[in-house]
């Protein structure tokens, strides 16, 4: 992320730059890679100091906060806390949109609906049969981990029997591209 630091009636010392950098780094960790640039304007008036911080995010969104006070670290902390609140809200909106789009791709209508378990039925009554949303049967093949990685679909999941341990394993690719292997304790 690009940082632009401007001083109005203020000399930007290395110590002041370090304070600004430390506050901005915390915000970039919160925003991950959605932050493009930050512009910090430090100004001095007769009776107080002021820091205006503007962060440019993807999708042409801007976060802005100002802090006023006597000493620089305190007013930069004040501005950073306000920006952190805005960043959490914006990040939540990005994640909600991502979840909504993923649910639409899967064909779900309501993303907040969670499967619920039915209460146990009393004796002599039958439980209602819930319809299967999706049913896909596949034969579980015996593969080595290396061959399972090669056969893993780009955005999919692979269930296989590990050739070395004869246990069921699940291999999937996370949204960031990392592979995750889940090994079961079941030997059948």
LINHUBEL-V235836 format. One line per field, one symbol per residue. ss: DSSP state (h for helix, s for strand, l for the rest). phi: phi as a letter, one per 30 degrees, with the letter a starting at -180 (. if undefined). A space follows every 50 residues. Layout:
ss=???
phi=???
//
This chain:
ss=lssssssslllllhhhhhhhhhhhhhhhhhhlllssssssssssllllss ssssssshhhsssssssssllhhhhhhhhhhhhhhhhhhhhhhhhhhhhh hhhhhhllllllllllllllllllllllllllllllllllssslhhhhhh hlllllsssssslllllsssssslllllssssslllll
phi=.dcccbccibdddeddddddeddddddddddhcddcabbcccbccdcacb bccbcccdihcbcbabbblccdeddddddddddddddddddddddddddd ddddddjdccdddcdccddddddjccdddddddbbbcbddccbddddddd cddebbbbcbcdddcicdbbbbcdddjdcbcccccdcd
//
